[in-house]
Amino acid sequence: MMADLPDNDRPTMDLASALAAMSHESRLQEQSLLQVLDHLPERCRNVVLWHHRDQQNYEEIGVRLNLSPEAVRQLHREAIALVARELHQPSEP
């Protein structure tokens, strides 16, 4: 079937290659995120991981940290802002 397509209508790479490239990009993004998370203050890192990875709400996290849900929400906001700032900084040469 692909042989019936004009050259400019054929995909430039096969599906396996496209998936491998996407998978590689996803792994690089995940590595970058994990590196940034490793550099966060421990409480901020824990809040982000517990909230996003473990699906805990702010009240549940607050119990673990002996903080109010609002204090946990604020820690989460600060952590996400730090992560965003780090991920959007240009890499050093």
N, CA and C of each residue as an Amber inpcrd file, in Angstrom:
protein
   279
   0.7980000  -1.2010000   0.0000000   0.0000000   0.0000000   0.0000000
   0.8380000   1.2610000   0.0000000   1.9030000   1.2570000   0.8180000
   2.7550000   2.4350000   0.8950000   3.4120000   2.7140000  -0.4450000
   3.6530000   1.6560000  -1.2340000   4.2910000   1.8330000  -2.5290000
   3.3960000   2.6310000  -3.4620000   2.0710000   2.6370000  -3.2010000
   1.1390000   3.3700000  -4.0410000   1.1420000   4.8700000  -3.7380000
   1.7290000   5.2730000  -2.6190000   1.7360000   6.6820000  -2.2390000
   2.8390000   7.4300000  -2.9640000   2.5630000   8.6720000  -3.3510000
   3.6500000   9.4800000  -3.9030000   4.7100000   9.6810000  -2.8230000
   5.9570000   9.9240000  -3.2250000   7.0680000  10.0730000  -2.2700000
   6.7840000  11.1030000  -1.1900000   6.1700000  12.2320000  -1.5390000
   5.9480000  13.2810000  -0.5400000   4.8160000  12.9410000   0.4300000
   4.0460000  11.8650000   0.1690000   2.9860000  11.4490000   1.0860000
   3.4030000  10.2900000   1.9790000   4.5840000   9.7470000   1.7570000
   5.0590000   8.6330000   2.5800000   5.6060000   9.1630000   3.9040000
   5.3780000   8.4340000   4.9730000   5.9660000   8.8560000   6.2520000
   7.4850000   8.8550000   6.1520000   8.1230000   9.7780000   6.8690000
   9.5740000   9.8590000   6.8160000  10.2410000   8.8210000   7.6930000
   9.5230000   8.2730000   8.6740000  10.0720000   7.1930000   9.4950000
   8.9650000   6.2130000   9.8230000   9.3480000   4.9970000  10.1020000
   8.3170000   4.0110000  10.4120000   7.8140000   4.2110000  11.8430000
   6.7340000   3.5550000  12.1710000   6.0990000   3.7120000  13.4770000
   7.0360000   3.3320000  14.6120000   7.7760000   2.2640000  14.4690000
   8.6920000   1.8310000  15.5310000   9.7470000   2.8950000  15.8070000
  10.2770000   3.4990000  14.7410000  11.2750000   4.5540000  14.9170000
  10.6660000   5.7790000  15.5860000   9.4490000   6.1160000  15.1910000
   8.7690000   7.2680000  15.7920000   8.5150000   7.0250000  17.2780000
   8.0500000   5.8230000  17.6170000   7.8030000   5.5000000  19.0220000
   9.0980000   5.4900000  19.8230000  10.1620000   4.9780000  19.2430000
  11.4530000   4.9650000  19.9280000  11.9380000   6.3850000  20.1850000
  11.7670000   7.2610000  19.2000000  12.1850000   8.6590000  19.3710000
  11.3550000   9.3330000  20.4510000  10.0440000   9.0750000  20.4600000
   9.1900000   9.6560000  21.4910000   9.5710000   9.1130000  22.8570000
   9.8250000   7.8200000  22.9140000  10.1960000   7.1920000  24.1680000
  11.5070000   7.7730000  24.6990000  12.4630000   7.9670000  23.8120000
  13.7470000   8.5530000  24.2040000  13.5450000   9.9690000  24.7470000
  12.7340000  10.7600000  24.0650000  12.4500000  12.1320000  24.5170000
  11.7640000  12.1110000  25.8770000  10.8300000  11.1990000  26.0660000
  10.1430000  11.0830000  27.3510000  11.1190000  10.7180000  28.4680000
  12.0390000   9.8010000  28.1720000  13.0400000   9.4160000  29.1860000
  13.9310000  10.6000000  29.5400000  14.3160000  11.3960000  28.5450000
  15.1480000  12.5660000  28.8150000  14.4010000  13.5740000  29.6810000
  13.1240000  13.7820000  29.3750000  12.3210000  14.7040000  30.1720000
  12.1640000  14.1930000  31.5970000  11.9380000  12.9020000  31.7410000
  11.7950000  12.3120000  33.0700000  13.0930000  12.4480000  33.8640000
  14.2370000  12.2060000  33.2100000  15.5310000  12.3630000  33.8800000
  15.7310000  13.8070000  34.3400000  15.3940000  14.7610000  33.4930000
  15.5390000  16.1710000  33.8530000  14.6720000  16.5050000  35.0510000
  13.4370000  16.0340000  35.0350000  12.5280000  16.3000000  36.1400000
  13.0430000  15.6840000  37.4340000  13.5170000  14.4510000  37.3700000
  14.0420000  13.7960000  38.5750000  15.2630000  14.5240000  39.1240000
  16.1120000  15.0320000  38.2430000  17.2810000  15.7920000  38.6950000
  16.8520000  17.0650000  39.4120000  15.8540000  17.7450000  38.8610000
  15.3570000  18.9690000  39.4960000  14.7280000  18.6300000  40.8430000
  13.9260000  17.5770000  40.8910000  13.2940000  17.1800000  42.1540000
  14.3390000  16.8410000  43.2120000  15.4270000  16.2190000  42.8080000
  16.4950000  15.8730000  43.7560000  17.1120000  17.0950000  44.4170000
  17.0340000  18.2400000  43.7520000  17.6420000  19.4540000  44.2870000
  16.6700000  20.3120000  45.0870000  15.4160000  19.9050000  45.1540000
  14.4480000  20.6510000  45.9610000  14.6950000  20.3940000  47.4390000
  14.3000000  21.3490000  48.2720000  14.3150000  21.0700000  49.7130000
  13.4580000  19.8310000  49.9950000  13.8470000  19.0560000  50.9920000
  13.2100000  17.7620000  51.2470000  11.6960000  17.8600000  51.3910000
  11.2180000  18.8230000  52.1460000   9.7630000  18.9340000  52.3410000
   9.0450000  19.2330000  51.0390000   9.6040000  20.1220000  50.2310000
   8.9890000  20.4410000  48.9380000   8.9750000  19.2080000  48.0370000
  10.0950000  18.5020000  47.9910000  10.1870000  17.2920000  47.1640000
   9.1480000  16.2620000  47.6080000   9.0510000  16.0480000  48.9260000
   8.0830000  15.0820000  49.4360000   6.6530000  15.4700000  49.0890000
   6.3270000  16.7380000  49.2270000   4.9690000  17.1930000  48.9040000
   4.6520000  16.9140000  47.4360000   5.5800000  17.2330000  46.5500000
   5.3490000  17.0020000  45.1200000   5.1890000  15.5130000  44.8430000
   6.0800000  14.7000000  45.3770000   6.0070000  13.2570000  45.1270000
   4.7480000  12.6400000  45.7260000   4.4380000  12.9790000  46.9560000
   3.2550000  12.4130000  47.5890000   1.9780000  12.8380000  46.8650000
   1.9430000  14.0910000  46.4140000   0.7360000  14.5950000  45.7590000
   0.5810000  14.0100000  44.3560000   1.6490000  14.0140000  43.5670000
   1.5410000  13.6010000  42.1660000   1.7640000  12.1030000  41.9600000
   2.7230000  11.5360000  42.6210000   3.0080000  10.1120000  42.4370000
   2.0390000   9.2460000  43.2420000   1.8290000   9.6320000  44.5080000
   1.0200000   8.8140000  45.4100000  -0.4410000   9.2570000  45.4790000
  -0.7750000  10.3370000  44.7610000  -2.1570000  10.8300000  44.6820000
  -2.7440000  11.1790000  46.0530000  -1.8960000  11.6900000  46.9570000
  -2.3980000  12.1150000  48.2600000  -2.8720000  13.5590000  48.1610000
  -3.9440000  13.8760000  48.8730000  -4.4180000  15.2610000  48.8730000
  -3.6680000  16.0610000  49.9360000  -3.9060000  17.3630000  49.9390000
  -3.1670000  18.2450000  50.8500000  -3.4430000  17.9180000  52.3160000
  -4.6490000  17.4980000  52.6180000  -4.9720000  17.1430000  54.0050000
  -4.1740000  15.9190000  54.4480000  -4.1010000  14.8940000  53.6000000
  -3.3490000  13.6790000  53.9310000  -1.8610000  13.9950000  54.1120000
  -1.3350000  14.8290000  53.2340000   0.0790000  15.2150000  53.3410000
   0.2930000  16.0360000  54.6020000  -0.6600000  16.8960000  54.9040000
  -0.5640000  17.7140000  56.1140000  -0.4740000  16.8770000  57.3730000
  -1.2140000  15.7900000  57.4120000  -1.1510000  14.8820000  58.5700000
   0.2550000  14.3070000  58.6950000   0.8350000  13.9060000  57.5610000
   2.1940000  13.3360000  57.5760000   3.2280000  14.3390000  58.0520000
   3.0290000  15.6150000  57.6720000   4.0210000  16.6400000  57.9910000
   3.6380000  17.5080000  59.1820000   2.4720000  17.2190000  59.7670000
   1.9670000  18.0280000  60.8710000   1.8060000  19.4920000  60.4480000
   1.1820000  19.6720000  59.2660000   0.9210000  21.0030000  58.7170000
  -0.5410000  21.0900000  58.3100000  -1.0330000  22.3140000  58.2120000
  -2.3920000  22.5110000  57.7180000  -2.4230000  22.2490000  56.2100000
  -3.5920000  21.9140000  55.6790000  -3.6990000  21.7300000  54.2300000
  -3.2630000  22.9850000  53.4560000  -3.5550000  24.1500000  53.9940000
  -3.1350000  25.3930000  53.3150000  -1.6180000  25.5360000  53.2920000
  -0.9530000  25.1490000  54.3680000   0.5170000  25.2020000  54.3880000
   1.0960000  24.2160000  53.3640000   0.4790000  23.0480000  53.2460000
   0.9250000  22.0690000  52.2560000   0.7010000  22.6140000  50.8560000
  -0.4470000  23.2380000  50.6260000  -0.7460000  23.8400000  49.3220000
   0.3160000  24.8790000  48.9560000   0.7060000  25.6840000  49.9290000
   1.7260000  26.7040000  49.6880000   3.0810000  26.0580000  49.3650000
   3.4570000  25.0110000  50.1020000   4.6980000  24.2920000  49.8000000
   4.6640000  23.7190000  48.3860000   3.5140000  23.1830000  48.0080000
   3.3540000  22.6180000  46.6660000   3.5320000  23.7040000  45.6050000
   2.8960000  24.8470000  45.8130000   3.0380000  25.9680000  44.8670000
   4.5040000  26.3820000  44.7340000   5.1800000  26.5070000  45.8550000
   6.5940000  26.9010000  45.8330000   7.4320000  25.8600000  45.0960000
   7.1720000  24.5930000  45.3690000   7.9380000  23.5260000  44.7290000
   7.7190000  23.5280000  43.2200000   6.4840000  23.6630000  42.7990000
   6.1810000  23.6650000  41.3600000   6.8260000  24.8690000  40.6900000
   6.8290000  26.0180000  41.3480000   7.4820000  27.2040000  40.7900000
   8.9880000  26.9750000  40.6490000   9.6060000  26.3400000  41.6450000
  11.0370000  26.0370000  41.5650000  11.3320000  25.0560000  40.4310000
  10.4990000  24.0450000  40.3030000  10.6850000  23.0570000  39.2340000
  10.5600000  23.7360000  37.8700000   9.5250000  24.5380000  37.7060000
   9.3180000  25.2260000  36.4240000  10.4960000  26.1350000  36.0940000
  10.9650000  26.8610000  37.0880000  12.0970000  27.7760000  36.8780000
  13.3270000  26.9920000  36.4350000  13.6160000  25.8960000  37.1200000
  14.7940000  25.0850000  36.7830000  14.6850000  24.4510000  35.3970000
  13.5060000  23.9490000  35.0620000  13.3360000  23.2750000  33.7700000
  13.3990000  24.2590000  32.5950000  13.0880000  25.5190000  32.8510000
  13.0710000  26.4900000  31.7650000  14.3430000  27.3140000  31.6680000
  15.2920000  27.0770000  32.5750000  16.5780000  27.7640000  32.4680000
  17.3640000  27.1550000  31.3340000  18.0370000  28.0130000  30.5610000
  18.8750000  27.4420000  29.5020000  20.0110000  26.6350000  30.1050000
  20.3670000  25.5580000  29.4400000  21.4840000  24.7200000  29.9080000
  22.7900000  25.4720000  29.7620000  23.7090000  25.1750000  30.6810000
  25.0320000  25.7860000  30.5620000  25.8270000  25.0340000  29.5140000
  26.6380000  25.7650000  28.7430000  27.4080000  25.0970000  27.6700000
  28.4410000  24.1410000  28.1810000
